[in-house]
Amino acid sequence: MSNHLAIATVTATLQRTLQTAVQGDVEGARVTTVRPSDIGNGTPETGVNVFLYQIITNPALTNMDAAPIRAKGNPGKRQAALDLFYMLSFYGNESELAPQRLLGSVVSTLTDLRSIPATLIQDTCDDSTLSFLRDSNLGDQVQQLNVIPMDLSLEDLSKTWTVFFQTPYVLSIAYKVMVLMLEGEVPFQRALPIRERQTGGTTPYFKQPTVERVIAAEGRLAPIHTTSDIKIQGQFLKGRDGQGPAQRGHQTLVRIGDREIIPSTVTDTEITLSLTSLPASALRAGVQSLQVLHPPTAGSLPPGAPGYGLGVESNAAPFVLRPTLDAIAVELNATDEDEPRAGQVSLQINLPVYPEQRVVLFLNEWSVTTPQSYLFDKADPRTEPTQTITVPIHHIQPGEYLVRIHVDGAESQLVVDDTPGSPTENWFIGPRLTIP
């Protein structure tokens, strides 16, 4: 995902990168970003000009009439996938072959720079001479930016210069940067979740455990929380008989993160395990992985057999662990009563959120008449795992809102009023936040 500054950030990053290269190879050379028709009008005598002459939607990633393209952890905004086409022109003293020397320097640099790293983009945004790019978030884009040379024929070059630039041709080469994911500003309306769904090989070790899926003990579609029992389904899950080492006297263990747990019940095809046997600090909101372990045992294999005296472990299987909101607080900026509100919401959740995880806050007005909904995905940055998340909010109308938090694909659940005869029976009733 990238905001409206992304295209300019790509151009500026290319300019800074090439400037560093050419000034060391050709004395006095500068890299400019003017129209080719302006070369020689106020530009240095020797240099490279980087000009963005065409943008197309990437055919592999863009389908604007279908479901929105979604960034990692961001289910609410549409994105455009763009390919950027650049014409790099070289000018200078022809008798000293300056254009050709500059061409060699640029091709050599871009041959090494087959993709633009996030660190290079961030350096560009931090450049004091490019303060207009300081709010660019291109460095957060998950999709890699690749720099690819274009093999334009003499006819294509001629058409480009005569149609686009209408100026005499100078020595040039074209490159394509792909794929830039440009994110829209307006989020989609986020509906309330469905309460309930009703739906009518060879291994290197003998009988190595294989995990096929991990589900909640309550059912395949039930959410998994830190208080849930889970079922691990697969083949050869139960460890073989035999006496294991004293410090690991169990034939079947489950590893989650850096913890190894003794499961409640074990059969060859299913293991039941309670996540309450793990501290919250050992888990994280979002996608978790687990493995089934068979510690080494004296009787598991005949002496001399491959793997004798060694433990075996299954494949890593994922499951999604949903966070729970423990506390919510809001701090508003001073505004007039008639103006929309702005401020920040502090969320205390039961699981640590790591710096690289994407956090999205959803607010749905608790109302039956034209309820408003909001999405905020700019949580304050984190430098270490934390259970307290601060999310700035803006342009929000006063009211009472249902609150959900979305961490890398795992969404907190809303509370349902299941009291018979209650005025709000079967309604979502919390957690709620009041914006005065």
C-alpha positions as CSV (number, residue, x, y, z in Angstrom):
1,M,0.0,0.0,0.0
2,S,1.2,3.5,-0.9
3,N,-0.3,7.0,-0.7
4,H,-0.5,9.7,-3.3
5,L,3.2,10.5,-2.9
6,A,4.4,7.1,-4.1
7,I,5.0,7.9,-7.8
8,A,7.0,11.0,-7.0
9,T,8.9,9.0,-4.4
10,V,9.9,6.4,-7.0
11,T,11.2,9.1,-9.3
12,A,13.1,10.8,-6.5
13,T,14.7,7.5,-5.3
14,L,15.9,6.8,-8.9
15,Q,17.3,10.4,-9.1
16,R,19.2,10.1,-5.8
17,T,20.5,6.6,-6.6
18,L,21.8,7.6,-10.0
19,Q,23.3,10.9,-8.8
20,T,25.5,9.0,-6.3
21,A,26.7,6.8,-9.1
22,V,27.3,9.2,-12.0
23,Q,29.0,11.9,-9.9
24,G,31.8,9.4,-9.1
25,D,32.1,8.2,-12.7
26,V,31.8,11.5,-14.7
27,E,33.0,14.7,-13.2
28,G,30.4,17.4,-12.8
29,A,27.5,15.2,-13.9
30,R,24.1,15.8,-12.5
31,V,20.8,13.9,-12.6
32,T,17.7,16.0,-13.5
33,T,13.9,15.2,-13.8
34,V,12.8,17.8,-16.4
35,R,11.0,17.2,-19.7
36,P,13.4,16.2,-22.5
37,S,12.5,19.4,-24.4
38,D,14.0,21.4,-21.5
39,I,17.4,19.7,-21.6
40,G,19.9,22.5,-22.3
41,N,17.6,25.2,-20.9
42,G,19.0,25.7,-17.4
43,T,20.3,22.2,-17.0
44,P,23.9,21.3,-16.4
45,E,26.2,20.8,-19.4
46,T,26.7,17.1,-18.5
47,G,24.1,14.9,-17.0
48,V,21.3,12.3,-17.0
49,N,17.6,13.2,-17.2
50,V,15.0,10.9,-15.7
51,F,11.6,11.4,-17.2
52,L,8.4,9.5,-16.4
53,Y,6.7,9.3,-19.7
54,Q,4.0,6.6,-19.3
55,I,2.0,4.8,-16.6
56,I,-0.1,1.7,-17.2
57,T,-2.1,-0.5,-14.9
58,N,-0.4,-3.8,-14.3
59,P,-2.4,-6.5,-16.1
60,A,-1.5,-9.3,-13.7
61,L,-2.6,-7.5,-10.5
62,T,-5.3,-5.0,-11.5
63,N,-8.9,-5.9,-12.1
64,M,-10.8,-2.7,-11.2
65,D,-14.2,-4.3,-11.7
66,A,-13.7,-7.2,-9.4
67,A,-13.0,-7.3,-5.7
68,P,-10.6,-4.7,-4.4
69,I,-6.9,-5.5,-4.4
70,R,-5.9,-5.7,-0.7
71,A,-2.7,-4.8,1.1
72,K,-1.4,-7.1,3.8
73,G,-3.6,-6.7,6.8
74,N,-5.8,-4.1,5.2
75,P,-9.2,-5.3,4.2
76,G,-10.8,-2.0,3.6
77,K,-9.3,0.1,0.8
78,R,-9.0,-0.4,-3.0
79,Q,-5.6,-0.3,-4.7
80,A,-4.4,0.4,-8.2
81,A,-1.4,-1.7,-9.4
82,L,0.8,0.5,-11.7
83,D,3.8,0.1,-13.9
84,L,5.9,3.2,-14.4
85,F,7.9,3.8,-17.6
86,Y,11.0,6.1,-17.5
87,M,13.1,7.5,-20.3
88,L,16.7,8.1,-19.2
89,S,18.5,10.6,-21.5
90,F,22.3,11.3,-21.5
91,Y,23.9,14.6,-22.6
92,G,27.3,16.2,-22.5
93,N,30.5,16.7,-24.5
94,E,30.2,14.3,-27.4
95,S,33.9,14.6,-28.2
96,E,34.7,13.2,-24.8
97,L,32.0,10.6,-25.1
98,A,30.3,11.9,-22.0
99,P,26.8,10.7,-22.9
100,Q,28.1,7.1,-23.5
101,R,30.1,7.2,-20.2
102,L,27.0,8.3,-18.4
103,L,25.0,5.5,-20.1
104,G,27.5,2.9,-18.9
105,S,27.4,4.2,-15.4
106,V,23.6,4.1,-15.2
107,V,23.2,0.7,-16.8
108,S,25.8,-0.7,-14.4
109,T,24.0,0.8,-11.4
110,L,20.6,-0.3,-12.4
111,T,21.9,-3.8,-13.2
112,D,22.8,-4.1,-9.6
113,L,19.6,-2.4,-8.4
114,R,17.1,-5.0,-9.8
115,S,14.7,-4.1,-6.9
116,I,14.4,-0.9,-4.8
117,P,14.8,-1.7,-1.1
118,A,12.7,-0.1,1.6
119,T,15.8,1.4,3.2
120,L,16.6,3.3,0.0
121,I,13.1,4.7,-0.2
122,Q,13.2,5.7,3.4
123,D,16.5,7.6,2.9
124,T,14.8,9.5,0.1
125,C,11.9,10.5,2.3
126,D,14.3,11.6,5.0
127,D,16.3,13.8,2.7
128,S,16.0,17.4,3.9
129,T,15.9,18.6,0.3
130,L,12.9,16.5,-0.5
131,S,10.7,17.6,2.5
132,F,7.6,17.4,0.3
133,L,8.0,13.6,0.4
134,R,8.3,13.2,4.2
135,D,4.7,11.8,4.4
136,S,5.2,9.2,1.8
137,N,4.7,5.6,3.0
138,L,6.0,3.8,-0.1
139,G,8.6,2.1,2.1
140,D,5.8,0.2,3.8
141,Q,4.6,-1.4,0.5
142,V,4.7,-5.2,0.7
143,Q,4.9,-5.7,-3.1
144,Q,8.5,-5.5,-4.2
145,L,9.5,-2.7,-6.7
146,N,11.5,-4.2,-9.5
147,V,13.6,-2.1,-12.0
148,I,13.5,-3.7,-15.5
149,P,15.2,-2.5,-18.7
150,M,13.0,-2.1,-21.8
151,D,14.2,-3.2,-25.2
152,L,12.8,-0.5,-27.4
153,S,13.4,-0.7,-31.1
154,L,14.7,2.2,-33.1
155,E,11.1,2.7,-34.4
156,D,9.7,2.8,-30.8
157,L,12.3,5.3,-29.7
158,S,11.6,7.5,-32.7
159,K,7.9,7.4,-32.0
160,T,8.4,8.2,-28.4
161,W,10.5,11.2,-29.0
162,T,8.5,12.6,-31.9
163,V,5.1,12.0,-30.4
164,F,5.7,12.6,-26.6
165,F,8.6,15.0,-26.6
166,Q,8.6,16.6,-30.1
167,T,12.3,17.4,-29.7
168,P,15.5,16.2,-31.3
169,Y,16.6,12.7,-30.0
170,V,19.5,12.3,-27.7
171,L,21.1,9.1,-26.5
172,S,18.4,7.4,-24.3
173,I,17.4,4.1,-22.7
174,A,14.0,3.1,-21.1
175,Y,13.3,1.3,-17.8
176,K,10.2,0.0,-16.2
177,V,9.5,0.1,-12.4
178,M,6.9,-2.5,-11.4
179,V,4.6,-2.9,-9.4
180,L,3.5,0.2,-7.5
181,M,0.4,-0.4,-5.3
182,L,-1.3,3.0,-5.0
183,E,-4.0,3.0,-2.3
184,G,-7.2,4.9,-2.3
185,E,-8.2,7.2,0.6
186,V,-11.9,6.2,1.0
187,P,-12.4,3.0,2.9
188,F,-15.2,0.5,2.1
189,Q,-18.1,0.2,4.5
190,R,-17.2,-2.5,7.0
191,A,-20.3,-4.6,7.8
192,L,-20.8,-6.3,11.1
193,P,-19.6,-9.9,11.2
194,I,-21.8,-13.0,10.7
195,R,-22.6,-14.4,14.2
196,E,-22.8,-18.0,13.1
197,R,-22.4,-20.1,10.0
198,Q,-24.4,-23.3,9.5
199,T,-23.3,-25.6,6.8
200,G,-25.2,-28.8,6.0
201,G,2.7,-39.2,1.3
202,T,6.4,-40.3,1.6
203,T,8.3,-39.0,4.6
204,P,12.0,-39.2,5.7
205,Y,11.0,-41.1,8.9
206,F,8.8,-44.1,9.5
207,K,5.3,-42.8,10.4
208,Q,6.4,-39.2,10.7
209,P,3.6,-37.1,12.2
210,T,1.7,-35.0,9.7
211,V,-0.6,-32.1,10.7
212,E,-3.4,-31.5,8.2
213,R,-5.4,-28.8,10.0
214,V,-5.9,-27.0,13.3
215,I,-9.4,-26.0,14.4
216,A,-11.3,-24.9,17.5
217,A,-12.7,-27.8,19.5
218,E,-16.1,-26.1,19.2
219,G,-16.2,-26.6,15.5
220,R,-14.3,-26.0,12.2
221,L,-15.7,-22.4,11.8
222,A,-15.5,-21.4,15.5
223,P,-12.9,-18.7,16.4
224,I,-9.8,-19.5,18.3
225,H,-9.0,-17.4,21.4
226,T,-6.4,-17.7,24.2
227,T,-9.0,-19.6,26.3
228,S,-9.9,-22.0,23.5
229,D,-9.3,-25.7,23.2
230,I,-8.0,-26.7,19.8
231,K,-7.9,-29.9,17.8
232,I,-4.9,-30.9,15.8
233,Q,-5.9,-33.3,13.1
234,G,-3.6,-35.4,10.9
235,Q,-1.8,-38.7,10.7
236,F,0.6,-40.6,12.9
237,L,0.2,-37.9,15.6
238,K,0.7,-40.3,18.6
239,G,4.3,-41.0,19.6
240,R,5.4,-44.7,19.6
241,D,5.7,-46.7,22.8
242,G,9.1,-46.5,24.5
243,Q,10.9,-44.9,27.4
244,G,12.0,-41.4,26.7
245,P,14.7,-39.3,28.5
246,A,13.8,-38.4,32.0
247,Q,13.5,-34.7,31.3
248,R,11.1,-35.4,28.4
249,G,9.2,-38.4,29.5
250,H,6.2,-37.9,27.1
251,Q,5.9,-39.4,23.7
252,T,3.9,-36.6,22.1
253,L,4.5,-32.8,22.6
254,V,3.1,-29.8,20.8
255,R,5.4,-26.8,20.0
256,I,3.8,-23.4,19.8
257,G,6.4,-20.5,19.5
258,D,9.2,-21.5,21.8
259,R,7.1,-23.5,24.2
260,E,6.5,-27.3,24.2
261,I,3.2,-28.4,25.8
262,I,1.8,-31.8,26.9
263,P,-1.6,-32.2,25.1
264,S,-4.7,-33.3,26.9
265,T,-5.6,-36.2,24.7
266,V,-3.7,-37.9,21.9
267,T,-4.7,-40.3,19.2
268,D,-3.1,-41.2,15.9
269,T,-5.4,-38.8,14.1
270,E,-6.3,-36.1,16.6
271,I,-4.7,-34.2,19.5
272,T,-6.7,-32.0,21.9
273,L,-4.9,-29.1,23.5
274,S,-6.0,-26.2,25.7
275,L,-4.3,-22.8,24.9
276,T,-4.8,-21.8,28.6
277,S,-1.7,-23.9,29.3
278,L,0.3,-21.2,27.6
279,P,1.0,-17.7,29.0
280,A,-0.3,-14.9,26.8
281,S,3.3,-13.7,26.3
282,A,4.1,-16.9,24.4
283,L,1.3,-16.2,21.9
284,R,0.7,-13.4,19.4
285,A,-2.4,-12.0,17.7
286,G,-2.8,-13.2,14.1
287,V,-1.3,-16.3,12.4
288,Q,0.4,-18.8,14.7
289,S,2.1,-22.0,13.8
290,L,2.5,-25.3,15.7
291,Q,4.2,-28.6,15.3
292,V,3.7,-32.1,16.8
293,L,6.9,-33.5,18.3
294,H,7.9,-37.1,19.0
295,P,10.9,-36.9,21.4
296,P,13.7,-39.5,21.0
297,T,12.8,-42.8,22.6
298,A,14.8,-46.0,23.0
299,G,12.0,-48.2,21.6
300,S,10.8,-46.0,18.7
301,L,13.1,-47.6,16.1
302,P,15.3,-50.6,15.9
303,P,19.0,-50.1,16.6
304,G,20.9,-49.0,13.5
305,A,17.7,-47.8,11.7
306,P,17.8,-44.3,10.2
307,G,16.7,-41.8,12.8
308,Y,17.4,-44.1,15.7
309,G,17.9,-42.1,18.9
310,L,16.5,-38.9,17.2
311,G,13.2,-37.2,17.7
312,V,10.9,-36.4,14.8
313,E,8.6,-33.4,14.2
314,S,5.7,-32.7,11.9
315,N,5.2,-30.0,9.4
316,A,4.4,-26.5,10.7
317,A,0.6,-25.9,10.6
318,P,-1.0,-22.4,10.9
319,F,-4.0,-21.2,12.8
320,V,-5.4,-17.8,13.5
321,L,-5.5,-16.5,17.0
322,R,-8.0,-13.7,17.6
323,P,-7.2,-10.9,20.0
324,T,-9.6,-9.7,22.7
325,L,-10.1,-6.1,23.7
326,D,-9.6,-5.7,27.5
327,A,-10.0,-1.9,27.8
328,I,-10.7,1.1,25.5
329,A,-10.1,4.8,26.2
330,V,-10.4,7.8,24.0
331,E,-8.7,11.2,24.1
332,L,-10.2,13.9,21.9
333,N,-8.6,17.1,20.6
334,A,-10.3,20.4,21.4
335,T,-12.9,21.2,18.7
336,D,-16.1,23.1,18.3
337,E,-19.3,21.2,19.1
338,D,-20.5,21.2,15.5
339,E,-17.2,19.9,14.0
340,P,-16.3,16.2,13.6
341,R,-14.1,14.8,16.3
342,A,-10.4,14.0,16.2
343,G,-8.0,12.5,18.7
344,Q,-6.7,9.0,19.6
345,V,-8.1,5.7,20.9
346,S,-6.0,3.6,23.3
347,L,-6.7,-0.1,23.1
348,Q,-5.6,-2.7,25.7
349,I,-5.6,-6.2,24.2
350,N,-4.8,-9.6,25.7
351,L,-2.0,-10.5,23.3
352,P,1.2,-8.8,22.3
353,V,1.3,-7.0,19.0
354,Y,4.7,-6.9,17.3
355,P,6.2,-3.9,15.5
356,E,5.9,-5.4,12.0
357,Q,2.2,-6.3,12.5
358,R,-0.6,-4.3,10.8
359,V,-3.3,-2.9,13.1
360,V,-6.7,-1.7,11.8
361,L,-9.4,-0.2,14.0
362,F,-13.1,-0.5,13.0
363,L,-15.9,1.6,14.5
364,N,-19.5,0.9,13.7
365,E,-22.1,3.2,15.1
366,W,-24.5,1.5,17.6
367,S,-27.6,2.6,16.0
368,V,-30.5,1.2,13.9
369,T,-30.9,4.4,11.8
370,T,-28.3,5.1,9.1
371,P,-25.3,4.0,11.3
372,Q,-21.9,5.4,10.4
373,S,-18.8,3.2,10.1
374,Y,-15.1,4.2,10.2
375,L,-11.8,2.5,9.5
376,F,-8.5,3.8,10.9
377,D,-5.3,2.0,9.9
378,K,-2.5,4.4,11.0
379,A,-1.7,3.0,14.5
380,D,1.2,4.7,16.2
381,P,4.5,2.8,15.4
382,R,5.9,0.3,17.9
383,T,9.5,-0.6,18.6
384,E,8.8,-3.7,20.7
385,P,5.9,-6.1,21.4
386,T,3.2,-4.4,23.3
387,Q,-0.4,-5.0,24.4
388,T,-1.3,-1.3,24.3
389,I,-2.1,0.1,20.9
390,T,-2.8,3.8,20.1
391,V,-4.7,4.7,17.0
392,P,-5.3,8.3,15.8
393,I,-8.9,9.0,14.7
394,H,-10.2,11.9,12.8
395,H,-13.4,13.3,11.1
396,I,-15.7,11.1,13.2
397,Q,-19.2,12.2,14.3
398,P,-20.2,12.0,18.0
399,G,-22.0,8.8,19.0
400,E,-21.7,5.4,20.5
401,Y,-19.6,2.9,18.5
402,L,-19.0,-0.9,18.5
403,V,-15.2,-1.4,18.4
404,R,-13.2,-4.1,16.7
405,I,-9.4,-4.4,16.2
406,H,-7.9,-6.3,13.2
407,V,-4.3,-7.5,13.7
408,D,-2.7,-9.2,10.6
409,G,-5.9,-11.0,9.6
410,A,-7.2,-11.7,13.1
411,E,-10.2,-9.7,14.2
412,S,-11.5,-9.3,17.7
413,Q,-15.1,-10.5,18.3
414,L,-18.1,-8.5,19.4
415,V,-20.2,-9.4,22.4
416,V,-23.8,-10.6,21.7
417,D,-26.7,-10.1,24.1
418,D,-28.1,-13.6,24.6
419,T,-30.4,-12.7,27.5
420,P,-34.0,-14.0,26.7
421,G,-36.5,-11.1,26.6
422,S,-33.9,-8.4,26.6
423,P,-34.7,-5.3,24.4
424,T,-31.4,-5.9,22.6
425,E,-31.6,-9.7,22.5
426,N,-29.3,-11.1,19.7
427,W,-27.8,-7.7,19.1
428,F,-24.1,-6.9,19.2
429,I,-23.7,-4.9,22.4
430,G,-20.0,-4.5,22.9
431,P,-17.3,-3.6,23.3
432,R,-18.5,0.0,22.9
433,L,-16.8,3.4,22.8
434,T,-18.6,6.8,23.3
435,I,-17.4,9.8,21.2
436,P,-18.9,12.8,23.0
